[in-house]
Amino acid sequence: MKELVEVITKALVDEPDQVVVTEKTEGKTTVIEVHVAEGDMGKVIGKQGRIAKAIRSVVKAAAAKEDKKVVVDIT
C-alpha cells in the first residue's frame, strides 16, 4: 500500500523528492502518513478534497482485496 500511495503522490507534486510516506500498523488498521512540501499540499488535496478522496478510494479498494483496513493521512 505504501508504494501505491508514494507513486500516486509523487506524480502529482512539483517536488517529488520531498514526498515522505510512512506506514504504521495499529492492530488490524494500517495508517499511511503522507508528508509533502508546503507548496504541494494543495495539489495533493485538490479542490474540495477531490484528489485526496480519490487517493483514499484507490487505497481502500486495494486494501479490500487483501482484507485489510487502511487509513491515508495527508500532512
Secondary structure, 3 states (H helix, E strand, C coil): CHHHHHHHHHHHCCCHHHCEEEEEEECCEEEEEEECCHHHHHHHHCHHHHHHHHHHHHHHHHHHHCCCEEEEEEC
